[in-house]
Amino acid sequence: MSCATVPTPAHHPLSRITPTLLCVVLALSVLGCDTSIQPYKDSSDQFSLFGRIDVTSPGDTSQVRVTRLRDGVPSGANAKDELRARLTNVERQTASEMPVRLDSVEDRAVYNMVVPNDLLLDTPYELSVEDEVSGQTARTIFRTPAGPPVVEAPNAVTTCLDPEVGAQQPRPFRVRVSTRGTDELSELRVIYFAIGQRFTIRTLERVYQQQEVTDSVDVIIRPQQDLACVQYRSLTPCPAGRPAPIPDAILLEVASSNRGWPGPDYVSGNLEVRASPELSTVEKGFGAVFSSARTSRLLRVGGEAPTCDVIEP
């Protein structure tokens, strides 16, 4: 859940894409949610590919969605298609065949490539797919991140008496995120466990909008503001001067990516990517395939501070 609609950052190179461009919306969830695609006409393209490969996931594999294009228009999976996928380590020139599985998602047939998560760090890979009957192919190259980001945050978040609302409220706190070398910050989510529920606040777009993001960035987390949005179902702006629930714990989820990541303008959390054909890194197709490495930090909430000091960005 986001508290507001965040404007596109002016400084990021992807922001040059105008709203009038026809976009392809490719959605993939770790639970296998369906891919929604707005078609465009380009008969030279054969496939759309989308997926995120998490090299730090406890699971063994990730899924990359493969959608056939027939006369430039995305179509459902056909059980008669004979698709062959291959993953190649570009530096070592070693290749492995990847299973292509016919799955059913919401009563719709889809194809998913099954890609191993245990890829080498800071290494370029090529992922390709071929129709063995027609010989049509598409491929994309991505680079795995150098490693998960380093997160510096307090071990505990205290509460304070906020005179404006007349109640104890969780204090804002500062988080420093450092990525490695050429990696980019590709995910920042704050998950609050409060009133018996779990609330997810995605802050990545907000961070990119508010500052120039380098390999080290400071982020101010404001639990009261985030949870007031949730409590009062407010979108723009979050209500001021209203009490918010005090969380039992706060979980930070941070990830970094390298080449192949579409960028913050087209990423909502870690489940959805919007990419136009003009931005696509897929040859003879469109879409985005990228790798990520993530870090999680669980912060406890407890203890009281006498005043609610203002923390400036």
C-alpha positions in Angstrom: 0.0 0.0 0.0 1.3 3.4 -0.9 0.3 6.6 0.9 0.4 8.8 -2.2 0.8 8.8 -5.9 4.4 9.8 -6.4 5.4 11.9 -9.4 8.0 10.6 -11.9 11.5 11.7 -10.8 12.9 14.3 -13.1 16.5 13.2 -12.9 16.2 9.5 -13.8 16.9 8.7 -17.5 13.7 6.7 -17.8 11.6 9.8 -17.1 12.2 11.1 -20.6 9.6 8.6 -21.7 6.3 10.6 -22.3 2.9 9.5 -21.1 1.7 9.1 -24.7 4.0 6.2 -25.4 2.2 2.9 -25.5 3.3 0.9 -22.5 3.5 -2.8 -21.9 2.5 -3.8 -18.3 4.0 -7.0 -17.3 3.1 -8.3 -13.8 4.7 -11.2 -12.0 4.3 -12.2 -8.4 6.3 -14.6 -6.5 3.1 -16.5 -6.1 2.5 -16.7 -9.9 0.1 -13.8 -10.5 -0.9 -13.3 -14.1 0.8 -11.0 -16.7 -1.3 -8.2 -18.1 -0.1 -6.9 -21.4 -1.3 -4.0 -23.5 -0.5 -5.0 -27.1 1.3 -2.9 -29.6 2.0 -3.7 -33.3 5.4 -4.9 -34.3 5.5 -8.1 -36.3 9.3 -8.4 -36.0 9.0 -9.2 -32.3 8.4 -12.8 -31.3 8.3 -13.0 -27.4 7.8 -10.9 -24.3 10.0 -11.9 -21.3 9.6 -10.8 -17.8 11.0 -12.0 -14.5 13.0 -11.2 -11.4 15.7 -13.7 -10.3 16.5 -13.3 -6.6 20.0 -14.6 -6.0 19.5 -14.3 -2.2 16.1 -16.2 -2.1 15.9 -19.2 0.1 14.0 -20.9 -2.8 15.9 -22.8 -5.5 14.3 -21.2 -8.5 12.6 -18.1 -9.9 10.1 -17.9 -12.8 10.4 -15.9 -15.9 7.2 -15.4 -17.9 7.3 -16.1 -21.6 4.5 -14.8 -23.8 4.3 -15.5 -27.5 3.7 -12.6 -29.9 1.6 -13.5 -32.9 1.8 -10.8 -35.5 3.1 -8.5 -32.9 0.2 -9.1 -30.5 0.6 -11.0 -27.2 -1.3 -14.3 -27.1 -2.1 -17.0 -24.6 0.1 -20.1 -24.3 -0.5 -22.8 -26.8 0.1 -26.3 -25.6 1.4 -27.2 -29.1 4.2 -24.6 -28.8 7.6 -26.2 -28.5 9.8 -23.7 -26.6 13.4 -24.2 -25.7 15.1 -21.9 -23.2 18.8 -21.5 -22.4 20.8 -19.6 -19.8 24.4 -18.7 -20.7 27.1 -17.4 -18.4 28.5 -14.7 -20.8 32.0 -14.6 -19.3 32.5 -18.3 -19.2 30.5 -19.1 -22.2 28.8 -22.0 -20.4 25.1 -22.7 -21.2 22.4 -24.7 -19.5 19.0 -25.7 -20.8 16.1 -24.2 -18.7 12.8 -25.9 -18.3 9.8 -24.2 -19.9 6.7 -25.1 -18.0 3.1 -24.8 -19.1 1.2 -23.4 -16.1 -2.3 -22.3 -15.4 -2.8 -18.9 -13.7 -6.4 -17.8 -13.1 -7.7 -20.2 -15.7 -5.3 -18.9 -18.3 -2.5 -21.0 -19.8 1.0 -19.4 -19.5 4.6 -20.4 -20.0 7.2 -19.9 -17.3 10.9 -20.5 -17.6 12.3 -22.0 -14.4 15.6 -20.3 -13.7 18.0 -21.2 -10.8 18.6 -18.5 -8.1 22.1 -19.6 -7.2 23.7 -17.6 -10.0 27.2 -16.1 -9.6 27.4 -12.6 -8.3 28.4 -9.6 -10.5 28.2 -11.8 -13.6 26.4 -11.2 -17.0 24.0 -13.8 -18.2 22.1 -14.3 -21.4 18.6 -15.8 -21.3 17.2 -16.9 -24.6 14.1 -18.7 -25.8 13.4 -20.4 -29.2 10.4 -21.9 -30.9 11.8 -25.2 -32.1 9.3 -25.5 -34.9 9.6 -22.0 -36.5 13.1 -21.2 -35.3 11.9 -17.8 -33.9 14.0 -16.6 -31.0 14.3 -13.8 -28.5 17.1 -13.1 -25.9 18.1 -10.7 -23.2 21.2 -10.0 -21.1 21.2 -9.1 -17.4 23.9 -8.8 -14.8 23.6 -10.1 -11.3 24.2 -7.6 -8.5 27.6 -7.5 -6.7 25.8 -8.5 -3.4 22.9 -7.5 -1.1 22.8 -3.9 0.1 24.2 -2.9 3.5 21.5 -1.5 5.8 22.3 0.6 8.8 19.3 1.2 11.1 18.6 1.3 14.8 17.9 -2.0 16.5 14.8 -0.5 18.2 12.3 2.2 17.5 11.0 4.1 20.6 7.8 6.0 21.0 7.3 9.5 22.2 4.4 11.7 23.5 3.2 13.7 20.5 1.5 16.8 21.9 -0.3 17.4 18.6 -2.2 14.2 18.8 -2.0 13.8 22.6 -0.8 10.2 22.4 2.3 8.1 22.3 3.5 7.7 18.7 6.5 5.8 17.1 9.4 8.2 16.5 10.8 8.7 13.0 14.2 7.1 12.4 17.0 7.2 9.8 18.1 4.3 7.6 21.3 4.3 5.5 21.4 2.0 2.5 24.7 1.3 0.7 24.8 -0.6 -2.5 27.9 -2.1 -4.0 29.7 -0.4 -6.9 27.5 -0.3 -10.0 24.4 -1.8 -8.2 21.3 0.3 -7.9 18.7 0.5 -5.2 15.8 -1.5 -6.6 13.5 -2.1 -3.7 12.8 -0.4 -0.4 9.7 -1.6 1.6 8.7 -0.9 5.1 6.4 -3.5 6.6 4.6 -2.6 9.9 3.1 -5.3 12.1 0.3 -3.5 14.0 -3.2 -4.1 15.3 -2.9 -7.8 14.3 -2.2 -6.9 10.7 0.7 -6.5 8.3 0.9 -3.2 6.3 3.4 -2.7 3.5 4.6 0.8 2.5 6.6 1.0 -0.7 9.0 3.9 -0.5 11.3 3.4 -3.5 9.7 5.9 -5.8 9.5 8.4 -3.0 13.3 8.1 -2.3 14.2 8.5 -6.0 11.9 11.5 -6.2 13.3 13.3 -3.2 17.0 12.9 -3.8 19.8 11.9 -6.1 20.3 8.3 -5.3 23.9 7.1 -5.4 25.6 4.0 -3.9 24.8 5.4 -0.4 21.5 7.0 0.5 19.8 8.1 3.7 16.1 7.6 4.1 13.9 8.9 6.9 11.2 6.5 7.9 8.1 8.1 9.5 5.9 5.3 11.0 3.3 7.7 12.3 2.7 9.2 8.9 2.7 5.8 7.2 0.3 4.2 9.6 -2.0 7.2 9.7 -2.5 6.7 6.0 -3.4 3.1 6.6 -5.6 3.9 9.6 -7.7 6.6 7.9 -7.6 5.2 4.4 -6.0 8.5 3.2 -4.1 8.8 0.0 -3.0 12.4 -0.7 -1.9 13.8 1.7 -1.6 11.6 4.8 -3.6 13.1 7.6 -1.7 15.3 10.1 -2.5 15.5 13.8 -4.3 12.1 13.9 -3.1 9.3 16.2 -1.7 6.2 14.4 -1.5 2.7 15.8 1.9 1.8 17.4 3.5 -1.2 15.6 4.7 -4.2 17.4 7.6 -4.6 15.0 9.0 -3.0 11.8 10.5 -5.0 8.9 12.8 -3.3 6.3 13.2 -5.1 3.0 15.9 -3.7 0.7 17.2 -4.9 -2.6 19.7 -3.9 -5.2 20.0 -4.8 -8.9 22.3 -4.3 -11.9 21.9 -4.3 -15.6 18.4 -5.4 -16.8 16.6 -3.6 -14.0 14.1 -1.2 -15.7 14.5 1.6 -13.0 12.3 3.2 -10.3 9.9 4.9 -12.7 8.6 1.6 -13.9 8.8 -0.5 -10.7 6.1 -0.7 -8.1 7.6 -2.6 -5.2 9.1 -5.8 -6.5 6.1 -7.3 -8.3 5.3 -5.1 -11.2 7.4 -3.6 -14.1 6.2 -1.2 -16.7 8.4 -1.0 -19.8 7.7 0.4 -23.2 9.0 -1.4 -26.3 11.5 1.4 -26.8 13.1 0.7 -23.4 13.0 -3.1 -23.8 16.3 -4.9 -23.5 14.9 -8.0 -25.2 16.1 -8.6 -28.7 13.2 -9.6 -31.1 10.8 -9.0 -28.3 10.1 -6.8 -25.3 10.1 -6.9 -21.5 12.5 -6.9 -18.6 14.5 -9.7 -17.0 16.7 -8.7 -14.0 18.4 -10.1 -10.9 18.2 -8.8 -7.4 19.9 -9.3 -4.0 18.0 -8.4 -0.9 18.6 -7.7 2.8 16.0 -7.7 5.6 16.2 -6.0 9.0 13.6 -6.6 11.7 13.4 -3.7 14.2 11.6 -4.1 17.5 9.4 -1.3 18.9 9.7 -0.5 22.6 10.7 2.1 25.1 9.6 5.7 25.4 11.4 9.0 24.7 10.4 12.2 26.4 10.0 14.3 23.2 9.3 13.8 19.6 12.3 15.3 18.0 12.0 16.4 14.4 14.3 14.4 12.0 15.1 16.4 8.9 16.0 14.6 5.6 
